[in-house]
Amino acid sequence: MRDARADDLWRRLETLLPHVERPARYIDSEWAVQRDEAAEYRAALVYPDTYELGMANQAIAILYRRLNALPGVAAERCYVPWEDMAEAMRREQLPLYTLETLTPLAACDLIGITLPYELTYTNVLEVLDLAGVPLRAADRTDAHPIVLGGGPCSYNPEPVAAFFDAILIGEGEEAVVEIVAAHRSALANGYTRAEVLRALAAVPGVYVPSAYEPIHAEDGRLVEIRPLEGAAETVVKRALGSLDVEEAVTCPVVPYMDVVHDRANVEVQRGCTRGCRFCQAGMIYRPVRERPADTVVRDAVAALTCTGYEELSLTSLSSADHSQIEEILRRLTRRLEGTGVAVSLPSLRVDSFSIGLARLVSSSGRKVGLTFAPEAGTQRMRDVINKNVAESDLIETVRTAFEAGWRRVKLYFMIGLPTETDEDIIGIGHLVNEVVRVARDVTPPAERGGLKIGVSVSTFVPKSHTPFQWDAQIPLAEVERRQSVLRGAMPRRLVDLSWHDADVSFLEGVMARGGREIADVIETAWRSGARFDAWTERFSLPTWFAAFETCGVDPAAIANRERRTDEVLPWSHISCGVSVRYLERERERAVAGTPTPDCSFDGCTGCRVCDDLGLAIELGGEARG
């Protein structure tokens, strides 16, 4: 429901829409969650990219529903305007607004910005600037909203710490309710901004950057992160004890325009304990908590009924690992028979069981290509990264898939992993060549024209809270050399080879492991025009190199330097629950090429997350001690 102010804003906006790309990004009136129209507390939930990307974000959808269920609270959405719209809004002096009621962000009580990816950091500044909110938390007054961050990148919050009043570490379902309650109480009692921040810091899992001071040695090394004013020495992540207590979002906002992943989604589990040593998500989302089959099927049917989508995705870090996934797919296949609804899994394990799952998925709708992630081309390298899969597993899986009628497979690999040699890189080409051979051998000659093996290769980026957090990222020149080695080893026929941009990976590496010195670089790059850096056509490494030079920061010293394990890291005061000693042991096992089993099925491996956080692995709705 709009008020007179919103009606005036809409009249001014309406004149801009015929002149910008995809105007549906900026209009309201979608069917949305019921809100308290008379709410005295308003929260803007912001995804720092375009509408069509942000609408796929499940975290925003979960928090949106959670907050709108609270009496007296209204949560609304906001996304980053594309350049043409942002330019027009600045020209016409129009503030950034929420979609639902066209409320200026600056008029909200809370601006919550998720941090999904390091290359969205300049978009955070774009949001704040368009909203008329000071970029730096230190420059805000009692009249400004609290700017709250959260999401995967919060596990090293330091590069953007200067721009946030507070940052939630971990899962938000319960924490966001406590944050809003603490903020509302502080406002009702007339607290100053400093007092509000102290109240928020008392909420478990909330990090208030102004309550911590990084201490550096004369040579610039970080030697301490000092808590101030009684702040906790370590901020420990929040995590749900059971996923089954949270109903999936079954009635999300349904967009009018095409968006990324435009389908119904049901989260089937959270966490992954396969223990891939390069994977940050596998560490920060521990332990595994599954939704039981009954709950998944119930929520899936409800989501399809509510939204009218013709595709359903069962999402998680590794959906095929769900202990009841076969039962879930069989039951959904029966329930959806004759409806034309397709069920998809984000990715499949590299083993024969996956083909059985793939058959069930394809029987519920159209048959699509299969996606697998061997990650490395030699067994030695897979043992280093703890990717517990053999070449024979992949080959047998591919053989079974093509015998069953699949004609397209996509394979994901990485280069630049710790201890990697040219032999490991050439091994990727040999493995792909074997996949091509098997695919041709088992495919009838008349159908071989439809064969396609997609090979996607990314550059390894060391991330915080992983066993490889101390390792160096390989320099850009070395990335190019190794890419050349791989091109020479890759078969030409039937293979569609693609790369993740090495320049982008380099900047991601700087952002992933940098400290507070990066904030000046981010702001300088933004003021020089850096926006939408995750978009290939908008990314400019020279712009970033100029910003690093202006700020006197050496990006190579951050990305390409190996750390000592006793070194204070920018995120040393942030805990995902996994002990540092466990990460050190896993790094030692990596060097030795020693695999570590999956603790969900093979017993505790000693990461400490369950013991220290009071959590437990939960399979099929039943906790395992």
C-alpha positions in Angstrom: 0.0 0.0 0.0 1.5 3.3 -1.1 1.2 6.6 0.8 1.3 10.1 -0.8 5.1 10.2 -0.7 5.3 6.8 -2.5 2.8 7.9 -5.1 4.9 11.0 -5.9 8.1 8.8 -6.1 6.3 6.5 -8.5 5.2 9.3 -10.8 8.8 10.4 -11.1 10.1 6.9 -11.6 7.5 6.0 -14.2 8.9 8.6 -16.5 12.3 6.9 -16.4 11.1 3.3 -17.1 10.6 3.6 -20.9 14.2 4.7 -21.3 16.0 1.9 -19.3 16.8 -1.7 -20.0 14.4 -4.2 -18.5 12.1 -1.9 -16.6 10.4 -4.8 -14.9 13.4 -4.8 -12.6 12.1 -1.7 -10.9 8.3 -2.0 -10.6 6.4 -3.4 -7.7 3.0 -5.1 -7.6 4.3 -8.7 -7.7 2.4 -11.2 -5.6 4.4 -11.1 -2.3 4.3 -12.2 1.3 1.6 -10.6 3.4 3.2 -7.7 5.4 2.1 -5.6 8.3 1.2 -2.4 6.4 1.0 -0.4 9.7 4.4 -1.7 10.9 6.4 0.7 12.9 9.7 -1.1 12.1 10.9 -1.5 8.5 13.7 -3.6 7.2 15.1 -3.5 3.6 16.6 -6.7 2.5 19.2 -6.0 -0.3 20.9 -8.4 -2.7 23.9 -6.5 -4.1 23.2 -7.3 -7.8 20.4 -7.1 -10.3 16.8 -8.2 -9.7 17.1 -11.3 -11.9 20.1 -12.6 -9.9 18.8 -11.6 -6.5 15.4 -13.2 -6.9 17.2 -16.6 -7.0 18.7 -16.1 -3.6 17.1 -18.4 -1.0 18.6 -16.6 2.0 16.8 -13.4 1.2 13.5 -15.4 0.7 13.9 -17.1 4.1 14.6 -13.9 6.0 11.9 -12.1 4.1 9.3 -14.6 5.3 10.8 -14.7 8.8 10.7 -11.0 9.4 7.2 -10.4 7.8 5.8 -13.0 10.2 6.8 -10.7 13.2 4.1 -8.4 14.5 4.9 -4.7 13.9 7.7 -5.6 11.3 7.7 -5.2 7.6 10.5 -6.5 5.4 10.8 -5.4 1.8 13.2 -6.1 -1.0 15.8 -4.1 -2.9 18.2 -4.8 -5.7 21.0 -2.8 -7.4 19.8 -0.8 -10.4 21.7 -1.4 -13.6 23.9 1.5 -14.8 21.3 3.2 -17.0 18.8 3.3 -14.2 21.3 4.4 -11.6 22.4 7.2 -13.8 18.8 8.3 -14.3 18.1 8.2 -10.6 21.1 10.3 -9.8 20.2 12.8 -12.5 16.6 13.1 -11.2 17.8 12.9 -7.5 15.6 9.9 -6.8 16.6 7.7 -3.8 17.0 4.0 -3.9 13.7 2.4 -2.7 12.1 -0.8 -1.7 10.0 -2.6 -4.3 7.0 -3.3 -2.2 6.1 0.2 -1.0 8.7 2.5 -2.6 10.1 3.4 0.8 13.5 5.1 0.5 16.1 2.9 2.0 17.3 5.8 4.2 13.8 5.8 5.8 14.1 2.2 6.9 15.2 1.2 10.4 17.5 -1.6 9.1 19.2 -2.2 5.8 20.3 -5.8 5.5 22.8 -6.5 2.7 23.8 -10.1 1.9 27.4 -10.7 0.8 27.2 -13.7 -1.6 30.5 -13.1 -3.5 33.6 -10.9 -3.1 33.1 -9.2 -6.5 29.8 -7.7 -5.3 31.6 -5.4 -2.8 31.5 -2.3 -5.0 27.8 -2.8 -5.5 27.4 -2.5 -1.7 28.7 1.1 -2.0 26.5 1.7 -5.0 23.5 0.7 -2.8 24.5 3.0 0.0 25.3 5.9 -2.2 22.0 5.7 -4.1 20.2 5.4 -0.8 21.8 8.6 0.5 23.4 6.7 3.4 27.1 7.5 4.3 29.4 4.8 2.9 31.4 4.5 6.1 29.7 3.4 9.4 31.9 5.9 11.3 30.1 8.7 9.4 26.6 7.7 10.2 24.5 9.4 12.9 21.5 8.4 15.0 19.3 9.5 12.0 20.6 6.8 9.7 19.5 3.1 9.4 21.6 0.4 10.9 23.5 -1.3 8.0 23.7 -5.1 8.6 25.7 -7.5 6.6 25.6 -11.3 6.4 26.1 -14.3 4.0 29.1 -16.4 2.9 31.6 -13.6 2.7 31.0 -12.6 6.3 33.5 -15.2 7.4 36.2 -12.7 6.4 34.3 -9.5 7.0 37.4 -7.2 7.2 37.6 -5.9 3.6 34.1 -4.4 4.0 34.0 -3.9 7.7 34.2 -0.2 7.4 30.9 0.0 5.5 28.8 -2.0 8.0 27.5 -1.2 11.4 27.2 -4.9 12.2 27.6 -8.2 10.4 25.9 -11.5 11.2 28.2 -14.5 11.1 26.3 -17.7 10.2 22.7 -18.7 9.6 20.1 -16.1 10.0 16.7 -17.7 10.7 16.8 -17.3 14.5 19.5 -14.6 14.7 17.6 -12.1 12.5 14.6 -12.2 14.9 16.9 -11.5 17.8 18.7 -8.7 16.0 15.4 -7.0 15.2 14.1 -7.4 18.7 17.3 -5.9 20.2 17.2 -3.0 17.7 13.5 -2.3 18.4 14.1 -2.3 22.1 17.0 0.0 21.7 15.0 2.4 19.6 12.1 2.3 22.0 14.5 3.2 24.9 16.0 6.1 22.9 19.5 4.7 22.7 22.2 6.5 20.9 23.8 4.8 17.9 26.8 3.7 20.0 24.4 2.1 22.5 22.4 0.4 19.7 25.6 -1.2 18.4 26.5 -2.4 21.9 23.0 -4.0 22.1 23.5 -5.7 18.7 26.9 -6.9 19.7 25.3 -8.8 22.6 23.3 -10.9 20.2 25.3 -14.2 19.7 26.9 -14.3 16.2 26.8 -10.5 15.6 30.1 -8.9 14.8 30.4 -5.1 15.3 33.5 -4.0 13.5 33.9 -0.8 15.5 34.4 -2.9 18.6 37.6 -4.4 17.3 41.0 -2.8 16.5 43.5 -4.4 14.2 47.1 -4.0 15.5 50.0 -4.0 13.1 53.7 -4.3 13.5 56.0 -1.7 12.1 56.5 -3.8 8.9 52.7 -3.8 8.4 52.1 -7.4 9.5 48.8 -8.0 11.4 49.8 -9.1 14.9 46.5 -8.8 16.9 42.8 -8.1 16.5 42.0 -6.4 19.8 38.5 -6.4 21.2 37.3 -3.1 22.6 34.8 -2.2 25.3 34.3 -5.8 26.5 33.7 -7.3 23.1 34.1 -11.0 22.8 37.5 -12.2 21.7 35.9 -14.5 19.1 32.6 -14.1 17.3 31.2 -17.6 16.7 28.8 -18.4 13.9 25.0 -19.0 14.4 23.6 -22.3 13.2 20.2 -24.0 13.3 20.2 -27.1 15.4 17.7 -28.8 13.1 16.6 -27.9 9.6 13.3 -29.7 10.1 12.0 -27.0 12.4 12.1 -24.6 9.5 9.5 -25.0 6.8 10.9 -24.3 3.4 9.7 -21.2 1.6 6.7 -22.6 -0.2 5.1 -19.3 -1.3 8.0 -17.0 -2.4 7.6 -13.8 -4.4 6.9 -14.8 -8.1 8.6 -12.4 -10.6 7.0 -11.1 -13.7 10.2 -11.2 -15.7 12.6 -14.1 -16.5 15.1 -14.5 -13.7 18.0 -16.8 -13.0 16.9 -20.2 -11.7 13.2 -19.3 -12.3 11.7 -22.3 -10.6 10.5 -23.6 -7.3 13.3 -24.5 -4.8 13.3 -26.6 -1.7 16.4 -26.9 0.4 16.8 -30.6 1.3 19.8 -30.3 3.5 22.4 -27.8 4.8 26.0 -28.6 5.2 28.4 -31.0 3.6 31.0 -33.2 5.3 32.8 -34.7 2.4 35.7 -32.5 3.4 37.0 -31.2 0.1 40.0 -29.1 1.4 39.5 -26.3 -1.1 35.8 -25.8 -0.3 34.9 -23.0 2.1 31.2 -23.9 2.1 32.0 -27.4 3.2 33.6 -26.0 6.3 31.4 -23.0 7.3 28.1 -24.8 6.9 28.9 -27.8 9.0 27.3 -30.0 10.3 25.0 -31.8 7.9 21.4 -31.3 8.7 18.9 -33.0 6.5 15.2 -32.4 6.0 13.3 -35.7 6.3 11.8 -37.2 3.1 8.2 -36.5 4.4 9.0 -32.8 4.9 10.8 -32.4 1.6 7.9 -33.9 -0.4 5.3 -31.9 1.5 7.1 -28.6 1.0 7.9 -29.4 -2.7 4.2 -30.1 -3.5 3.2 -27.0 -1.6 5.7 -24.8 -3.5 4.6 -26.0 -6.9 1.0 -25.5 -6.0 1.5 -22.0 -4.7 3.8 -20.8 -7.5 2.7 -22.7 -10.6 6.3 -23.4 -11.6 7.0 -26.3 -13.9 10.4 -27.1 -12.5 11.5 -28.0 -9.0 15.1 -27.9 -7.8 16.1 -29.8 -4.7 18.9 -27.6 -3.4 21.9 -28.0 -1.1 25.7 -28.2 -1.4 25.4 -31.8 -2.3 21.8 -32.9 -2.7 22.7 -36.4 -4.0 24.3 -37.1 -0.6 21.0 -36.8 1.2 20.5 -40.2 2.9 16.9 -40.4 1.7 17.3 -38.8 -1.8 16.2 -41.9 -3.7 13.1 -42.1 -1.6 12.4 -38.4 -2.1 12.8 -38.7 -5.9 10.6 -41.8 -6.2 7.8 -40.2 -4.1 8.0 -36.9 -6.1 8.0 -38.8 -9.4 4.7 -40.5 -8.3 3.1 -37.3 -7.1 4.1 -35.3 -10.2 3.3 -38.0 -12.8 1.4 -36.4 -15.7 2.0 -32.8 -14.6 5.0 -32.1 -16.8 6.9 -30.8 -13.8 10.7 -31.5 -14.0 12.8 -32.2 -10.9 16.4 -31.2 -10.9 19.4 -31.7 -8.7 22.2 -29.1 -8.7 24.9 -31.8 -9.3 25.5 -35.5 -9.0 28.1 -37.6 -7.3 30.7 -39.3 -9.5 29.5 -42.9 -8.9 27.1 -45.4 -10.3 24.4 -44.5 -7.8 24.1 -41.1 -9.5 22.8 -42.6 -12.7 19.9 -44.2 -10.7 19.1 -40.8 -9.4 19.5 -39.2 -12.8 17.0 -41.8 -14.2 14.5 -40.8 -11.5 15.0 -37.1 -12.2 14.5 -37.5 -16.0 11.4 -39.6 -15.5 9.7 -36.7 -13.7 10.2 -34.4 -16.7 12.6 -33.5 -19.5 16.1 -35.2 -19.7 18.9 -32.6 -19.2 22.6 -32.9 -19.2 24.5 -34.3 -16.3 27.0 -32.3 -14.3 29.9 -33.8 -12.3 32.9 -32.3 -10.5 36.0 -34.5 -10.5 38.0 -31.2 -9.8 41.4 -32.8 -10.6 42.8 -35.0 -13.3 45.1 -37.3 -11.3 44.4 -39.5 -8.3 47.3 -37.9 -6.5 45.7 -34.5 -6.8 42.3 -35.7 -5.8 43.9 -37.2 -2.7 45.5 -33.9 -1.9 42.2 -32.1 -2.1 40.3 -35.0 -0.4 38.0 -35.5 -3.4 37.3 -39.1 -2.6 36.6 -40.4 -6.1 38.6 -42.6 -8.4 39.0 -42.2 -12.2 37.2 -45.6 -12.6 34.2 -44.1 -10.8 33.9 -41.3 -13.3 34.4 -43.5 -16.3 31.9 -46.0 -15.2 29.4 -43.3 -14.4 29.8 -41.7 -17.8 29.5 -45.1 -19.5 26.3 -45.9 -17.7 24.9 -42.4 -18.4 25.5 -42.6 -22.2 24.3 -46.1 -22.4 21.1 -44.9 -20.7 20.6 -42.2 -23.3 22.3 -39.1 -22.0 24.3 -37.2 -24.7 25.6 -34.2 -22.7 27.9 -34.2 -19.7 29.6 -31.2 -18.0 32.8 -31.7 -16.0 34.2 -29.1 -13.5 38.0 -28.9 -12.8 40.4 -26.6 -11.1 43.9 -25.6 -11.7 46.3 -23.9 -9.4 45.6 -26.2 -6.4 48.4 -26.6 -3.8 51.2 -29.1 -4.8 49.8 -29.2 -8.4 52.3 -30.1 -11.2 52.1 -30.0 -14.9 51.5 -33.8 -14.8 48.4 -33.1 -12.8 47.2 -30.6 -15.4 47.9 -32.9 -18.3 46.0 -35.5 -16.4 42.8 -33.4 -16.8 43.2 -33.7 -20.6 43.8 -37.4 -20.3 40.7 -37.9 -18.2 38.5 -35.9 -20.5 39.9 -37.8 -23.5 38.9 -41.1 -21.8 35.4 -39.6 -21.2 35.1 -38.8 -24.9 36.3 -42.2 -25.9 33.7 -44.0 -23.7 30.9 -41.7 -24.8 31.6 -42.4 -28.5 32.0 -46.2 -27.8 28.6 -46.6 -26.2 26.6 -44.1 -28.3 25.0 -45.4 -31.5 26.7 -43.9 -34.6 23.5 -42.2 -35.7 23.4 -40.3 -32.4 27.0 -39.3 -32.0 26.4 -35.9 -33.6 24.6 -34.9 -30.4 27.4 -35.7 -28.1 28.9 -32.8 -26.1 31.4 -32.9 -23.3 31.5 -29.5 -21.5 34.7 -28.8 -19.5 34.8 -25.8 -17.2 38.1 -24.9 -15.6 38.4 -22.4 -12.7 41.5 -21.1 -10.9 41.9 -22.1 -7.3 41.2 -19.3 -4.8 42.3 -19.9 -1.2 39.5 -19.1 1.1 39.3 -18.4 4.9 38.4 -21.3 7.3 39.7 -24.0 4.9 42.8 -26.1 5.2 44.2 -24.2 2.3 43.7 -20.7 3.8 47.4 -20.4 4.4 48.4 -21.3 0.8 49.4 -18.9 -2.0 47.3 -18.3 -5.0 49.3 -18.8 -8.2 50.3 -15.5 -10.0 48.4 -14.4 -13.1 51.4 -15.3 -15.4 51.5 -18.8 -14.0 47.7 -19.2 -14.5 48.2 -18.3 -18.2 51.0 -20.8 -18.5 49.0 -23.6 -16.9 46.0 -22.9 -19.0 48.3 -23.3 -22.0 49.5 -26.6 -20.8 45.9 -27.8 -20.4 44.8 -26.6 -23.8 47.7 -28.6 -25.3 46.5 -31.8 -23.4 42.7 -31.3 -24.2 41.1 -33.4 -26.9 39.6 -31.2 -29.7 36.6 -33.3 -30.8 33.3 -33.1 -28.9 34.8 -30.9 -26.1 33.6 -27.4 -25.3 36.3 -26.0 -23.1 35.7 -22.8 -21.0 37.7 -20.9 -18.4 36.9 -18.8 -15.4 38.5 -15.5 -16.0 42.0 -15.5 -14.3 41.8 -11.7 -13.7 38.6 -12.1 -11.8 40.0 -15.0 -9.8 43.0 -12.9 -8.8 40.8 -10.1 -7.5 38.6 -12.6 -5.7 41.7 -14.0 -4.0 42.7 -10.5 -2.8 39.2 -9.8 -1.4 38.9 -13.3 0.1 42.0 -12.9 2.3 42.5 -9.2 2.6 42.1 -7.1 5.8 40.7 -3.7 6.5 43.2 -2.0 4.2 41.0 -3.3 1.3 38.1 -0.9 2.2 40.0 2.1 0.8 40.7 0.1 -2.4 37.1 -0.8 -2.8 35.9 2.7 -2.3 38.6 4.1 -4.7 37.6 1.5 -7.4 33.9 2.3 -7.0 34.6 6.0 -7.3 36.5 5.2 -10.5 33.5 3.4 -12.0 33.8 -0.2 -10.7 30.4 -1.8 -10.4 29.0 -5.2 -11.3 32.5 -6.6 -11.2 31.1 -10.1 -11.4 29.8 -9.3 -14.8 32.4 -10.1 -17.5 31.5 -7.1 -19.6 31.9 -4.7 -16.6 35.0 -6.1 -15.0 38.2 -4.0 -15.4 41.4 -5.2 -13.7 43.2 -2.0 -14.7 40.7 0.0 -12.7 41.4 -2.2 -9.7 45.2 -2.0 -10.2 45.0 1.8 -10.3 43.0 1.7 -7.0 45.5 -0.5 -5.3 48.3 1.8 -6.4 46.5 4.9 -5.2 45.9 3.3 -1.8 49.4 1.9 -1.5 48.3 -1.7 -1.3 50.1 -4.6 -3.0 47.5 -7.0 -4.2 50.1 -9.7 -5.0 51.3 -9.7 -1.4 47.8 -10.6 -0.3 46.8 -13.1 -3.0 50.1 -14.7 -3.9 51.8 -15.0 -0.5 51.8 -18.2 1.6 51.0 -17.6 5.3 52.5 -19.3 8.3 50.1 -21.3 10.3 50.9 -19.3 13.5 50.2 -16.0 11.7 47.3 -13.8 12.8 44.9 -13.7 9.9 42.3 -11.0 9.2 39.6 -13.4 10.2 41.3 -14.9 13.3 38.5 -13.4 15.5 35.7 -15.1 13.5 34.9 -18.7 14.1 32.8 -21.0 11.9 33.0 -23.7 14.6 35.7 -25.8 12.9 38.9 -25.6 14.9 42.1 -24.1 13.5 44.0 -27.2 14.7 41.7 -29.4 12.5 42.4 -27.2 9.5 46.1 -27.5 10.2 45.9 -31.3 10.4 43.9 -31.4 7.1 46.6 -29.3 5.5 49.2 -31.7 6.7 47.2 -34.7 5.4 46.9 -32.9 2.1 50.6 -32.6 1.7 50.9 -36.3 2.5 48.1 -37.2 0.1 46.0 -38.8 2.9 42.2 -38.7 2.4 39.9 -38.0 5.3 36.5 -39.8 5.4 33.0 -38.3 5.5 32.1 -37.9 9.1 28.3 -38.1 8.4 28.8 -41.8 7.6 32.2 -42.9 8.8 32.6 -41.4 12.3 33.9 -38.1 13.8 37.0 -36.7 12.2 37.6 -34.2 15.0 36.7 -30.8 13.4 35.0 -29.9 16.8 32.0 -28.1 15.2 29.4 -30.4 16.9 31.0 -30.4 20.3 31.9 -26.7 20.5 28.6 -25.4 19.0 26.3 -28.0 20.7 25.1 -29.3 17.3 24.8 -32.7 15.8 24.7 -34.3 12.4 21.0 -34.9 11.5 20.2 -37.5 8.9 16.6 -38.1 7.8 15.4 -36.0 10.8 17.4 -38.1 13.4 20.4 -36.7 15.2 23.6 -38.7 15.3 25.9 -38.1 18.2 
